Amino acid sequence: MKIGKLQIDNPLFLAPMAGVTDHPFRVICRQHGAGVVYTEFVSSNGIIRENMKTLEMMKFTEDERPIGIQLFGEYPEVVGKSAKMVVEMLNPDIIDINYGCPVPKVTKKGAGSAALKDLCLMDDITQAVVEAVPQTPVTVKMRAGWDANHIVSTEAGIRMEEIGVSAITLHPRTTSQQFSGHANWELIKELKDEVNLPVIGNGDVNSPQDYINMKTTTGCDGVMIGRAALGNPWIFKQIVHSHKTQSLAEEPLVAQRLNIARQHFTMLRDYYDEKLCVNLTKKHFSYYFKGFPGASAWRKLLMKTNTVTELDSVLKEMTLTLKPKKSMEFSYSSELKNL
Ligand SMILES: Cc1cc2nc3c(=O)[nH]c(=O)nc-3n(C[C@H](O)[C@H](O)[C@H](O)COP(=O)(O)O)c2cc1C
């Protein structure tokens, strides 16, 4: 799959997720088979004001590439200008525009999925970005429409193609649905049939079988995974494995999950200040430890921690308590590890 001139070896995309797709998580997902990762959405207003916190959110390392930086905003000139600044500062592989955020704080200003109520504004924002960064592929990520009576994804996709975007990601829920009900994959198929661009399907892919179902029922070129990767970054490898071998990949053992969680924690500790590290670690660990023996007791202990040292000692205790017996060590096949 290609996005503009960018060759994507593995058409599996880690979805942008505010508050969770931090630098360490993106690196871990790349190591586990994600073909492309995205930053969470970043405010174009914050970028042009050179707000330090906003600029920090976009930093990435070379081992994350290919990476997309996702922008949101309501003013075409501002979003365009911010895209140019981002490309000059960081040179990401992709600039993505968010037309999917349903959060009122964002939509009441006209940004995020509110643009789906005003396709002329969506055109103008996209045009401004495409013109501002002619050397960088621009993609858009959108929902299906504002509500069930205003489904616009296919029409919007055709307009986006005319403007010159390089790929479209569709999460086919409406804004008013938020995360309820199901993603309507029919709309991904409809969009794919109408445009001559790579289409990335998104929504409710939770397993290798879902991946195959989405690919076959919609004909999409790539698949983006969000919630199912939380505490479960090996889902990408499992999908690659199933695709290559037509068989189901094994689930990693508790000890292996713990190792990956520890790696995540170590990277958070090295990359962020203590407060942010503790907050992000708690968030990610509540996903990693789902289904662990004694998970809720461990979670309670973790939630009480306030420092990196306290977190470290809980992790050590977990490692000792949950240490696997020799006979059951690492059934996560070497084949899977090498993918
Ligand atoms: C915690 C969280 C944060 C999210 N933040 C963003 C975001 O910053 N930008 C965006 O385009 N979508 C965001 N999304 C939506 C996801 O990218 C994705 O479209 C959605 O979760 C559906 O995919 P899934 O069923 O694979 O989770 C977020 C979703 C979650 C759960």
The ligand as a Gaussian input file, in Angstrom:
#p B3LYP/6-31G(d) Opt

LIG

0 1
 C       -9.224000       7.237000      24.297000
 C       -9.479000       7.555000      22.848000
 C       -8.931000       8.692000      22.310000
 C       -9.143000       8.998000      20.959000
 N       -8.531000      10.097000      20.417000
 C       -8.610000      10.324000      19.078000
 C       -7.829000      11.337000      18.445000
 O       -7.040000      12.054000      19.085000
 N       -7.966000      11.495000      17.096000
 C       -8.807000      10.702000      16.350000
 O       -8.891000      10.874000      15.124000
 N       -9.527000       9.734000      16.920000
 C       -9.424000       9.509000      18.241000
 N      -10.091000       8.450000      18.792000
 C      -10.875000       7.557000      17.918000
 C       -9.997000       6.400000      17.409000
 O       -8.923000       6.878000      16.637000
 C      -10.826000       5.411000      16.562000
 O      -11.351000       6.088000      15.452000
 C      -11.981000       4.796000      17.358000
 O      -11.544000       4.380000      18.644000
 C      -12.607000       3.606000      16.611000
 O      -11.662000       2.609000      16.391000
 P      -11.581000       1.272000      17.329000
 O      -12.937000       0.621000      17.271000
 O      -10.495000       0.459000      16.687000
 O      -11.254000       1.747000      18.701000
 C       -9.931000       8.154000      20.148000
 C      -10.488000       7.012000      20.714000
 C      -10.257000       6.691000      22.030000
 C      -10.842000       5.423000      22.600000

